[in-house]
Amino acid sequence: MAKRLHGEEIDNAILKYLTDLPFSATTEMVAKQLNVAWYTAQMHLFKLEQDRKVRYFKIGRQNQWIISSKMTK
């Protein structure tokens, strides 16, 4: 059974996952990768967005997430 992630572990896992991707990821992709609920992923992503570590943009109804440093200004 895989170890359950909590708190800062989730934040760090999200940052690593998004850093390793050559493109953006949806909330659902992040949740599946980390094996957490969609809502859990969304709340952590919004926290990281407030901390300016990630940014999001919408495509249709989906939030697309990317590491802030990958975004052009």
N, CA, C and O atoms as a Maestro MAE file, in Angstrom:
{
 s_m_m2io_version
 :::
 2.0.0
}

f_m_ct {
 s_m_title
 :::
 protein
 m_atom[292] {
  # First column is atom index #
  i_m_mmod_type
  r_m_x_coord
  r_m_y_coord
  r_m_z_coord
  i_m_residue_number
  s_m_chain_name
  s_m_pdb_residue_name
  s_m_pdb_atom_name
  i_m_atomic_number
  :::
  1 25 0.841 -1.180 0.000 1 A "MET " " N  " 7
  2 3 0.000 0.000 0.000 1 A "MET " " CA " 6
  3 2 0.884 1.241 0.000 1 A "MET " " C  " 6
  4 15 1.834 1.323 0.779 1 A "MET " " O  " 8
  5 25 0.585 2.203 -0.860 2 A "ALA " " N  " 7
  6 3 1.388 3.419 -0.980 2 A "ALA " " CA " 6
  7 2 1.183 4.319 0.234 2 A "ALA " " C  " 6
  8 15 0.101 4.371 0.819 2 A "ALA " " O  " 8
  9 25 2.241 5.017 0.593 3 A "LYS " " N  " 7
  10 3 2.187 5.957 1.716 3 A "LYS " " CA " 6
  11 2 1.294 7.131 1.353 3 A "LYS " " C  " 6
  12 15 1.400 7.672 0.252 3 A "LYS " " O  " 8
  13 25 0.421 7.527 2.259 4 A "ARG " " N  " 7
  14 3 -0.461 8.676 2.045 4 A "ARG " " CA " 6
  15 2 0.307 9.954 2.307 4 A "ARG " " C  " 6
  16 15 1.028 10.064 3.299 4 A "ARG " " O  " 8
  17 25 0.155 10.903 1.432 5 A "LEU " " N  " 7
  18 3 0.812 12.192 1.584 5 A "LEU " " CA " 6
  19 2 -0.072 13.145 2.383 5 A "LEU " " C  " 6
  20 15 -1.299 13.052 2.340 5 A "LEU " " O  " 8
  21 25 0.561 14.056 3.107 6 A "HIS " " N  " 7
  22 3 -0.170 15.027 3.920 6 A "HIS " " CA " 6
  23 2 0.510 16.384 3.825 6 A "HIS " " C  " 6
  24 15 1.724 16.465 3.644 6 A "HIS " " O  " 8
  25 25 -0.270 17.440 3.948 7 A "GLY " " N  " 7
  26 3 0.231 18.806 4.083 7 A "GLY " " CA " 6
  27 2 1.322 19.197 3.113 7 A "GLY " " C  " 6
  28 15 1.136 19.169 1.896 7 A "GLY " " O  " 8
  29 25 2.467 19.563 3.669 8 A "GLU " " N  " 7
  30 3 3.594 20.019 2.866 8 A "GLU " " CA " 6
  31 2 4.114 18.950 1.913 8 A "GLU " " C  " 6
  32 15 4.662 19.277 0.860 8 A "GLU " " O  " 8
  33 25 3.950 17.693 2.262 9 A "GLU " " N  " 7
  34 3 4.363 16.611 1.359 9 A "GLU " " CA " 6
  35 2 3.588 16.699 0.039 9 A "GLU " " C  " 6
  36 15 4.144 16.471 -1.035 9 A "GLU " " O  " 8
  37 25 2.308 17.028 0.138 10 A "ILE " " N  " 7
  38 3 1.497 17.171 -1.071 10 A "ILE " " CA " 6
  39 2 1.993 18.361 -1.887 10 A "ILE " " C  " 6
  40 15 2.143 18.264 -3.105 10 A "ILE " " O  " 8
  41 25 2.246 19.489 -1.214 11 A "ASP " " N  " 7
  42 3 2.765 20.675 -1.910 11 A "ASP " " CA " 6
  43 2 4.054 20.345 -2.650 11 A "ASP " " C  " 6
  44 15 4.209 20.680 -3.825 11 A "ASP " " O  " 8
  45 25 4.971 19.690 -1.963 12 A "ASN " " N  " 7
  46 3 6.264 19.352 -2.569 12 A "ASN " " CA " 6
  47 2 6.102 18.375 -3.731 12 A "ASN " " C  " 6
  48 15 6.789 18.500 -4.745 12 A "ASN " " O  " 8
  49 25 5.204 17.409 -3.592 13 A "ALA " " N  " 7
  50 3 4.975 16.445 -4.666 13 A "ALA " " CA " 6
  51 2 4.355 17.135 -5.889 13 A "ALA " " C  " 6
  52 15 4.703 16.811 -7.024 13 A "ALA " " O  " 8
  53 25 3.451 18.071 -5.661 14 A "ILE " " N  " 7
  54 3 2.862 18.835 -6.768 14 A "ILE " " CA " 6
  55 2 3.944 19.627 -7.493 14 A "ILE " " C  " 6
  56 15 4.016 19.609 -8.722 14 A "ILE " " O  " 8
  57 25 4.781 20.316 -6.733 15 A "LEU " " N  " 7
  58 3 5.838 21.123 -7.350 15 A "LEU " " CA " 6
  59 2 6.789 20.255 -8.160 15 A "LEU " " C  " 6
  60 15 7.193 20.639 -9.257 15 A "LEU " " O  " 8
  61 25 7.151 19.093 -7.633 16 A "LYS " " N  " 7
  62 3 8.049 18.196 -8.369 16 A "LYS " " CA " 6
  63 2 7.376 17.706 -9.643 16 A "LYS " " C  " 6
  64 15 7.995 17.709 -10.707 16 A "LYS " " O  " 8
  65 25 6.127 17.289 -9.552 17 A "TYR " " N  " 7
  66 3 5.395 16.790 -10.714 17 A "TYR " " CA " 6
  67 2 5.302 17.861 -11.798 17 A "TYR " " C  " 6
  68 15 5.581 17.586 -12.965 17 A "TYR " " O  " 8
  69 25 4.915 19.070 -11.423 18 A "LEU " " N  " 7
  70 3 4.778 20.134 -12.413 18 A "LEU " " CA " 6
  71 2 6.122 20.569 -12.989 18 A "LEU " " C  " 6
  72 15 6.204 20.949 -14.157 18 A "LEU " " O  " 8
  73 25 7.166 20.515 -12.181 19 A "THR " " N  " 7
  74 3 8.504 20.867 -12.669 19 A "THR " " CA " 6
  75 2 8.971 19.870 -13.714 19 A "THR " " C  " 6
  76 15 9.596 20.251 -14.704 19 A "THR " " O  " 8
  77 25 8.671 18.600 -13.500 20 A "ASP " " N  " 7
  78 3 9.122 17.544 -14.407 20 A "ASP " " CA " 6
  79 2 8.331 17.483 -15.717 20 A "ASP " " C  " 6
  80 15 8.797 16.890 -16.690 20 A "ASP " " O  " 8
  81 25 7.148 18.088 -15.751 21 A "LEU " " N  " 7
  82 3 6.329 18.058 -16.966 21 A "LEU " " CA " 6
  83 2 6.798 19.123 -17.962 21 A "LEU " " C  " 6
  84 15 7.138 20.235 -17.557 21 A "LEU " " O  " 8
  85 25 6.820 18.800 -19.242 22 A "PRO " " N  " 7
  86 3 7.177 19.813 -20.242 22 A "PRO " " CA " 6
  87 2 5.981 20.684 -20.633 22 A "PRO " " C  " 6
  88 15 6.107 21.566 -21.483 22 A "PRO " " O  " 8
  89 25 4.824 20.440 -20.016 23 A "PHE " " N  " 7
  90 3 3.595 21.158 -20.352 23 A "PHE " " CA " 6
  91 2 2.790 21.347 -19.074 23 A "PHE " " C  " 6
  92 15 3.218 20.916 -18.004 23 A "PHE " " O  " 8
  93 25 1.644 21.977 -19.174 24 A "SER " " N  " 7
  94 3 0.796 22.185 -18.002 24 A "SER " " CA " 6
  95 2 0.015 20.912 -17.676 24 A "SER " " C  " 6
  96 15 -0.022 19.967 -18.464 24 A "SER " " O  " 8
  97 25 -0.605 20.910 -16.500 25 A "ALA " " N  " 7
  98 3 -1.398 19.755 -16.060 25 A "ALA " " CA " 6
  99 2 -2.727 20.233 -15.501 25 A "ALA " " C  " 6
  100 15 -2.821 21.317 -14.925 25 A "ALA " " O  " 8
  101 25 -3.746 19.414 -15.679 26 A "THR " " N  " 7
  102 3 -5.046 19.715 -15.089 26 A "THR " " CA " 6
  103 2 -5.040 19.302 -13.616 26 A "THR " " C  " 6
  104 15 -4.167 18.564 -13.160 26 A "THR " " O  " 8
  105 25 -6.030 19.794 -12.897 27 A "THR " " N  " 7
  106 3 -6.187 19.385 -11.498 27 A "THR " " CA " 6
  107 2 -6.363 17.875 -11.411 27 A "THR " " C  " 6
  108 15 -5.818 17.232 -10.515 27 A "THR " " O  " 8
  109 25 -7.119 17.318 -12.335 28 A "GLU " " N  " 7
  110 3 -7.348 15.868 -12.339 28 A "GLU " " CA " 6
  111 2 -6.040 15.096 -12.546 28 A "GLU " " C  " 6
  112 15 -5.811 14.076 -11.897 28 A "GLU " " O  " 8
  113 25 -5.194 15.579 -13.438 29 A "MET " " N  " 7
  114 3 -3.904 14.917 -13.671 29 A "MET " " CA " 6
  115 2 -3.058 14.926 -12.401 29 A "MET " " C  " 6
  116 15 -2.434 13.923 -12.053 29 A "MET " " O  " 8
  117 25 -3.042 16.064 -11.713 30 A "VAL " " N  " 7
  118 3 -2.269 16.178 -10.470 30 A "VAL " " CA " 6
  119 2 -2.830 15.224 -9.424 30 A "VAL " " C  " 6
  120 15 -2.071 14.512 -8.767 30 A "VAL " " O  " 8
  121 25 -4.140 15.201 -9.265 31 A "ALA " " N  " 7
  122 3 -4.774 14.320 -8.275 31 A "ALA " " CA " 6
  123 2 -4.447 12.857 -8.537 31 A "ALA " " C  " 6
  124 15 -4.117 12.116 -7.611 31 A "ALA " " O  " 8
  125 25 -4.539 12.441 -9.794 32 A "LYS " " N  " 7
  126 3 -4.239 11.044 -10.133 32 A "LYS " " CA " 6
  127 2 -2.771 10.713 -9.886 32 A "LYS " " C  " 6
  128 15 -2.455 9.640 -9.373 32 A "LYS " " O  " 8
  129 25 -1.878 11.625 -10.249 33 A "GLN " " N  " 7
  130 3 -0.446 11.384 -10.059 33 A "GLN " " CA " 6
  131 2 -0.100 11.210 -8.583 33 A "GLN " " C  " 6
  132 15 0.714 10.359 -8.225 33 A "GLN " " O  " 8
  133 25 -0.724 12.019 -7.733 34 A "LEU " " N  " 7
  134 3 -0.422 11.986 -6.304 34 A "LEU " " CA " 6
  135 2 -1.303 11.010 -5.526 34 A "LEU " " C  " 6
  136 15 -1.090 10.776 -4.336 34 A "LEU " " O  " 8
  137 25 -2.302 10.438 -6.223 35 A "ASN " " N  " 7
  138 3 -3.236 9.523 -5.576 35 A "ASN " " CA " 6
  139 2 -3.974 10.194 -4.410 35 A "ASN " " C  " 6
  140 15 -4.080 9.648 -3.312 35 A "ASN " " O  " 8
  141 25 -4.479 11.402 -4.697 36 A "VAL " " N  " 7
  142 3 -5.279 12.148 -3.723 36 A "VAL " " CA " 6
  143 2 -6.600 12.518 -4.392 36 A "VAL " " C  " 6
  144 15 -6.738 12.408 -5.610 36 A "VAL " " O  " 8
  145 25 -7.551 12.950 -3.603 37 A "ALA " " N  " 7
  146 3 -8.841 13.387 -4.135 37 A "ALA " " CA " 6
  147 2 -8.650 14.653 -4.971 37 A "ALA " " C  " 6
  148 15 -7.734 15.440 -4.731 37 A "ALA " " O  " 8
  149 25 -9.525 14.831 -5.948 38 A "TRP " " N  " 7
  150 3 -9.477 16.021 -6.801 38 A "TRP " " CA " 6
  151 2 -9.533 17.283 -5.949 38 A "TRP " " C  " 6
  152 15 -8.767 18.218 -6.179 38 A "TRP " " O  " 8
  153 25 -10.430 17.318 -4.970 39 A "TYR " " N  " 7
  154 3 -10.583 18.489 -4.104 39 A "TYR " " CA " 6
  155 2 -9.302 18.782 -3.332 39 A "TYR " " C  " 6
  156 15 -8.925 19.944 -3.179 39 A "TYR " " O  " 8
  157 25 -8.638 17.756 -2.851 40 A "THR " " N  " 7
  158 3 -7.373 17.937 -2.127 40 A "THR " " CA " 6
  159 2 -6.333 18.568 -3.042 40 A "THR " " C  " 6
  160 15 -5.648 19.514 -2.653 40 A "THR " " O  " 8
  161 25 -6.217 18.047 -4.249 41 A "ALA " " N  " 7
  162 3 -5.264 18.611 -5.212 41 A "ALA " " CA " 6
  163 2 -5.602 20.063 -5.496 41 A "ALA " " C  " 6
  164 15 -4.713 20.915 -5.512 41 A "ALA " " O  " 8
  165 25 -6.878 20.356 -5.720 42 A "GLN " " N  " 7
  166 3 -7.300 21.721 -6.038 42 A "GLN " " CA " 6
  167 2 -6.952 22.692 -4.915 42 A "GLN " " C  " 6
  168 15 -6.443 23.781 -5.178 42 A "GLN " " O  " 8
  169 25 -7.216 22.316 -3.677 43 A "MET " " N  " 7
  170 3 -6.935 23.207 -2.547 43 A "MET " " CA " 6
  171 2 -5.427 23.470 -2.413 43 A "MET " " C  " 6
  172 15 -5.011 24.597 -2.140 43 A "MET " " O  " 8
  173 25 -4.621 22.433 -2.604 44 A "HIS " " N  " 7
  174 3 -3.167 22.618 -2.518 44 A "HIS " " CA " 6
  175 2 -2.656 23.456 -3.687 44 A "HIS " " C  " 6
  176 15 -1.754 24.276 -3.513 44 A "HIS " " O  " 8
  177 25 -3.217 23.260 -4.862 45 A "LEU " " N  " 7
  178 3 -2.816 24.062 -6.017 45 A "LEU " " CA " 6
  179 2 -3.164 25.528 -5.799 45 A "LEU " " C  " 6
  180 15 -2.362 26.403 -6.128 45 A "LEU " " O  " 8
  181 25 -4.343 25.815 -5.253 46 A "PHE " " N  " 7
  182 3 -4.699 27.205 -4.978 46 A "PHE " " CA " 6
  183 2 -3.789 27.811 -3.922 46 A "PHE " " C  " 6
  184 15 -3.444 28.990 -4.011 46 A "PHE " " O  " 8
  185 25 -3.392 27.024 -2.920 47 A "LYS " " N  " 7
  186 3 -2.443 27.515 -1.912 47 A "LYS " " CA " 6
  187 2 -1.107 27.850 -2.569 47 A "LYS " " C  " 6
  188 15 -0.526 28.902 -2.301 47 A "LYS " " O  " 8
  189 25 -0.624 26.959 -3.426 48 A "LEU " " N  " 7
  190 3 0.637 27.207 -4.122 48 A "LEU " " CA " 6
  191 2 0.522 28.407 -5.062 48 A "LEU " " C  " 6
  192 15 1.497 29.130 -5.270 48 A "LEU " " O  " 8
  193 25 -0.657 28.616 -5.623 49 A "GLU " " N  " 7
  194 3 -0.880 29.777 -6.485 49 A "GLU " " CA " 6
  195 2 -0.824 31.062 -5.668 49 A "GLU " " C  " 6
  196 15 -0.272 32.063 -6.124 49 A "GLU " " O  " 8
  197 25 -1.390 31.041 -4.462 50 A "GLN " " N  " 7
  198 3 -1.319 32.208 -3.572 50 A "GLN " " CA " 6
  199 2 0.126 32.501 -3.182 50 A "GLN " " C  " 6
  200 15 0.505 33.660 -3.009 50 A "GLN " " O  " 8
  201 25 0.925 31.454 -3.044 51 A "ASP " " N  " 7
  202 3 2.349 31.613 -2.716 51 A "ASP " " CA " 6
  203 2 3.189 31.943 -3.951 51 A "ASP " " C  " 6
  204 15 4.407 32.092 -3.859 51 A "ASP " " O  " 8
  205 25 2.526 32.056 -5.107 52 A "ARG " " N  " 7
  206 3 3.156 32.403 -6.385 52 A "ARG " " CA " 6
  207 2 4.151 31.356 -6.889 52 A "ARG " " C  " 6
  208 15 5.077 31.674 -7.635 52 A "ARG " " O  " 8
  209 25 3.950 30.127 -6.480 53 A "LYS " " N  " 7
  210 3 4.819 29.039 -6.924 53 A "LYS " " CA " 6
  211 2 4.289 28.392 -8.200 53 A "LYS " " C  " 6
  212 15 5.058 27.879 -9.012 53 A "LYS " " O  " 8
  213 25 2.973 28.419 -8.366 54 A "VAL " " N  " 7
  214 3 2.353 27.909 -9.593 54 A "VAL " " CA " 6
  215 2 1.383 28.963 -10.102 54 A "VAL " " C  " 6
  216 15 0.972 29.867 -9.374 54 A "VAL " " O  " 8
  217 25 1.033 28.818 -11.372 55 A "ARG " " N  " 7
  218 3 0.035 29.697 -11.978 55 A "ARG " " CA " 6
  219 2 -0.963 28.829 -12.719 55 A "ARG " " C  " 6
  220 15 -0.675 27.690 -13.088 55 A "ARG " " O  " 8
  221 25 -2.126 29.384 -12.925 56 A "TYR " " N  " 7
  222 3 -3.117 28.620 -13.688 56 A "TYR " " CA " 6
  223 2 -3.757 29.492 -14.741 56 A "TYR " " C  " 6
  224 15 -3.777 30.720 -14.655 56 A "TYR " " O  " 8
  225 25 -4.274 28.812 -15.729 57 A "PHE " " N  " 7
  226 3 -5.070 29.448 -16.761 57 A "PHE " " CA " 6
  227 2 -6.163 28.465 -17.125 57 A "PHE " " C  " 6
  228 15 -6.034 27.265 -16.880 57 A "PHE " " O  " 8
  229 25 -7.225 28.961 -17.700 58 A "LYS " " N  " 7
  230 3 -8.358 28.104 -18.030 58 A "LYS " " CA " 6
  231 2 -8.368 27.776 -19.517 58 A "LYS " " C  " 6
  232 15 -8.112 28.629 -20.366 58 A "LYS " " O  " 8
  233 25 -8.669 26.531 -19.800 59 A "ILE " " N  " 7
  234 3 -8.966 26.087 -21.154 59 A "ILE " " CA " 6
  235 2 -10.332 25.419 -21.047 59 A "ILE " " C  " 6
  236 15 -10.463 24.329 -20.489 59 A "ILE " " O  " 8
  237 25 -11.335 26.083 -21.584 60 A "GLY " " N  " 7
  238 3 -12.698 25.590 -21.403 60 A "GLY " " CA " 6
  239 2 -13.070 25.656 -19.935 60 A "GLY " " C  " 6
  240 15 -13.005 26.717 -19.314 60 A "GLY " " O  " 8
  241 25 -13.457 24.526 -19.389 61 A "ARG " " N  " 7
  242 3 -13.820 24.466 -17.971 61 A "ARG " " CA " 6
  243 2 -12.687 23.957 -17.099 61 A "ARG " " C  " 6
  244 15 -12.852 23.835 -15.885 61 A "ARG " " O  " 8
  245 25 -11.544 23.658 -17.689 62 A "GLN " " N  " 7
  246 3 -10.442 23.073 -16.919 62 A "GLN " " CA " 6
  247 2 -9.429 24.123 -16.489 62 A "GLN " " C  " 6
  248 15 -9.092 25.036 -17.242 62 A "GLN " " O  " 8
  249 25 -8.955 23.969 -15.258 63 A "ASN " " N  " 7
  250 3 -7.803 24.746 -14.815 63 A "ASN " " CA " 6
  251 2 -6.552 24.003 -15.262 63 A "ASN " " C  " 6
  252 15 -6.418 22.800 -15.034 63 A "ASN " " O  " 8
  253 25 -5.652 24.717 -15.889 64 A "GLN " " N  " 7
  254 3 -4.359 24.173 -16.287 64 A "GLN " " CA " 6
  255 2 -3.317 24.800 -15.369 64 A "GLN " " C  " 6
  256 15 -3.291 26.019 -15.199 64 A "GLN " " O  " 8
  257 25 -2.467 23.980 -14.782 65 A "TRP " " N  " 7
  258 3 -1.487 24.438 -13.800 65 A "TRP " " CA " 6
  259 2 -0.077 24.294 -14.352 65 A "TRP " " C  " 6
  260 15 0.232 23.339 -15.066 65 A "TRP " " O  " 8
  261 25 0.770 25.255 -14.013 66 A "ILE " " N  " 7
  262 3 2.154 25.240 -14.478 66 A "ILE " " CA " 6
  263 2 3.021 25.925 -13.419 66 A "ILE " " C  " 6
  264 15 2.550 26.802 -12.695 66 A "ILE " " O  " 8
  265 25 4.277 25.522 -13.335 67 A "ILE " " N  " 7
  266 3 5.222 26.172 -12.423 67 A "ILE " " CA " 6
  267 2 5.384 27.620 -12.880 67 A "ILE " " C  " 6
  268 15 5.517 27.877 -14.077 67 A "ILE " " O  " 8
  269 25 5.374 28.559 -11.953 68 A "SER " " N  " 7
  270 3 5.452 29.975 -12.293 68 A "SER " " CA " 6
  271 2 6.651 30.327 -13.151 68 A "SER " " C  " 6
  272 15 6.542 31.158 -14.052 68 A "SER " " O  " 8
  273 25 7.777 29.716 -12.889 69 A "SER " " N  " 7
  274 3 8.995 30.051 -13.625 69 A "SER " " CA " 6
  275 2 8.925 29.649 -15.094 69 A "SER " " C  " 6
  276 15 9.728 30.131 -15.892 69 A "SER " " O  " 8
  277 25 7.986 28.776 -15.478 70 A "LYS " " N  " 7
  278 3 7.824 28.356 -16.865 70 A "LYS " " CA " 6
  279 2 6.947 29.309 -17.665 70 A "LYS " " C  " 6
  280 15 6.901 29.236 -18.893 70 A "LYS " " O  " 8
  281 25 6.254 30.202 -16.970 71 A "MET " " N  " 7
  282 3 5.355 31.146 -17.638 71 A "MET " " CA " 6
  283 2 6.161 32.339 -18.150 71 A "MET " " C  " 6
  284 15 7.056 32.834 -17.465 71 A "MET " " O  " 8
  285 25 5.841 32.786 -19.337 72 A "THR " " N  " 7
  286 3 6.471 33.995 -19.857 72 A "THR " " CA " 6
  287 2 5.716 35.196 -19.329 72 A "THR " " C  " 6
  288 15 4.512 35.132 -19.079 72 A "THR " " O  " 8
  289 25 6.414 36.255 -19.168 73 A "LYS " " N  " 7
  290 3 5.792 37.456 -18.597 73 A "LYS " " CA " 6
  291 2 5.225 38.341 -19.654 73 A "LYS " " C  " 6
  292 15 4.666 39.393 -19.344 73 A "LYS " " O  " 8
  :::
 }
 m_bond[291] {
  # First column is bond index #
  i_m_from
  i_m_to
  i_m_order
  :::
  1 1 2 1
  2 2 3 1
  3 3 4 2
  4 3 5 1
  5 5 6 1
  6 6 7 1
  7 7 8 2
  8 7 9 1
  9 9 10 1
  10 10 11 1
  11 11 12 2
  12 11 13 1
  13 13 14 1
  14 14 15 1
  15 15 16 2
  16 15 17 1
  17 17 18 1
  18 18 19 1
  19 19 20 2
  20 19 21 1
  21 21 22 1
  22 22 23 1
  23 23 24 2
  24 23 25 1
  25 25 26 1
  26 26 27 1
  27 27 28 2
  28 27 29 1
  29 29 30 1
  30 30 31 1
  31 31 32 2
  32 31 33 1
  33 33 34 1
  34 34 35 1
  35 35 36 2
  36 35 37 1
  37 37 38 1
  38 38 39 1
  39 39 40 2
  40 39 41 1
  41 41 42 1
  42 42 43 1
  43 43 44 2
  44 43 45 1
  45 45 46 1
  46 46 47 1
  47 47 48 2
  48 47 49 1
  49 49 50 1
  50 50 51 1
  51 51 52 2
  52 51 53 1
  53 53 54 1
  54 54 55 1
  55 55 56 2
  56 55 57 1
  57 57 58 1
  58 58 59 1
  59 59 60 2
  60 59 61 1
  61 61 62 1
  62 62 63 1
  63 63 64 2
  64 63 65 1
  65 65 66 1
  66 66 67 1
  67 67 68 2
  68 67 69 1
  69 69 70 1
  70 70 71 1
  71 71 72 2
  72 71 73 1
  73 73 74 1
  74 74 75 1
  75 75 76 2
  76 75 77 1
  77 77 78 1
  78 78 79 1
  79 79 80 2
  80 79 81 1
  81 81 82 1
  82 82 83 1
  83 83 84 2
  84 83 85 1
  85 85 86 1
  86 86 87 1
  87 87 88 2
  88 87 89 1
  89 89 90 1
  90 90 91 1
  91 91 92 2
  92 91 93 1
  93 93 94 1
  94 94 95 1
  95 95 96 2
  96 95 97 1
  97 97 98 1
  98 98 99 1
  99 99 100 2
  100 99 101 1
  101 101 102 1
  102 102 103 1
  103 103 104 2
  104 103 105 1
  105 105 106 1
  106 106 107 1
  107 107 108 2
  108 107 109 1
  109 109 110 1
  110 110 111 1
  111 111 112 2
  112 111 113 1
  113 113 114 1
  114 114 115 1
  115 115 116 2
  116 115 117 1
  117 117 118 1
  118 118 119 1
  119 119 120 2
  120 119 121 1
  121 121 122 1
  122 122 123 1
  123 123 124 2
  124 123 125 1
  125 125 126 1
  126 126 127 1
  127 127 128 2
  128 127 129 1
  129 129 130 1
  130 130 131 1
  131 131 132 2
  132 131 133 1
  133 133 134 1
  134 134 135 1
  135 135 136 2
  136 135 137 1
  137 137 138 1
  138 138 139 1
  139 139 140 2
  140 139 141 1
  141 141 142 1
  142 142 143 1
  143 143 144 2
  144 143 145 1
  145 145 146 1
  146 146 147 1
  147 147 148 2
  148 147 149 1
  149 149 150 1
  150 150 151 1
  151 151 152 2
  152 151 153 1
  153 153 154 1
  154 154 155 1
  155 155 156 2
  156 155 157 1
  157 157 158 1
  158 158 159 1
  159 159 160 2
  160 159 161 1
  161 161 162 1
  162 162 163 1
  163 163 164 2
  164 163 165 1
  165 165 166 1
  166 166 167 1
  167 167 168 2
  168 167 169 1
  169 169 170 1
  170 170 171 1
  171 171 172 2
  172 171 173 1
  173 173 174 1
  174 174 175 1
  175 175 176 2
  176 175 177 1
  177 177 178 1
  178 178 179 1
  179 179 180 2
  180 179 181 1
  181 181 182 1
  182 182 183 1
  183 183 184 2
  184 183 185 1
  185 185 186 1
  186 186 187 1
  187 187 188 2
  188 187 189 1
  189 189 190 1
  190 190 191 1
  191 191 192 2
  192 191 193 1
  193 193 194 1
  194 194 195 1
  195 195 196 2
  196 195 197 1
  197 197 198 1
  198 198 199 1
  199 199 200 2
  200 199 201 1
  201 201 202 1
  202 202 203 1
  203 203 204 2
  204 203 205 1
  205 205 206 1
  206 206 207 1
  207 207 208 2
  208 207 209 1
  209 209 210 1
  210 210 211 1
  211 211 212 2
  212 211 213 1
  213 213 214 1
  214 214 215 1
  215 215 216 2
  216 215 217 1
  217 217 218 1
  218 218 219 1
  219 219 220 2
  220 219 221 1
  221 221 222 1
  222 222 223 1
  223 223 224 2
  224 223 225 1
  225 225 226 1
  226 226 227 1
  227 227 228 2
  228 227 229 1
  229 229 230 1
  230 230 231 1
  231 231 232 2
  232 231 233 1
  233 233 234 1
  234 234 235 1
  235 235 236 2
  236 235 237 1
  237 237 238 1
  238 238 239 1
  239 239 240 2
  240 239 241 1
  241 241 242 1
  242 242 243 1
  243 243 244 2
  244 243 245 1
  245 245 246 1
  246 246 247 1
  247 247 248 2
  248 247 249 1
  249 249 250 1
  250 250 251 1
  251 251 252 2
  252 251 253 1
  253 253 254 1
  254 254 255 1
  255 255 256 2
  256 255 257 1
  257 257 258 1
  258 258 259 1
  259 259 260 2
  260 259 261 1
  261 261 262 1
  262 262 263 1
  263 263 264 2
  264 263 265 1
  265 265 266 1
  266 266 267 1
  267 267 268 2
  268 267 269 1
  269 269 270 1
  270 270 271 1
  271 271 272 2
  272 271 273 1
  273 273 274 1
  274 274 275 1
  275 275 276 2
  276 275 277 1
  277 277 278 1
  278 278 279 1
  279 279 280 2
  280 279 281 1
  281 281 282 1
  282 282 283 1
  283 283 284 2
  284 283 285 1
  285 285 286 1
  286 286 287 1
  287 287 288 2
  288 287 289 1
  289 289 290 1
  290 290 291 1
  291 291 292 2
  :::
 }
}
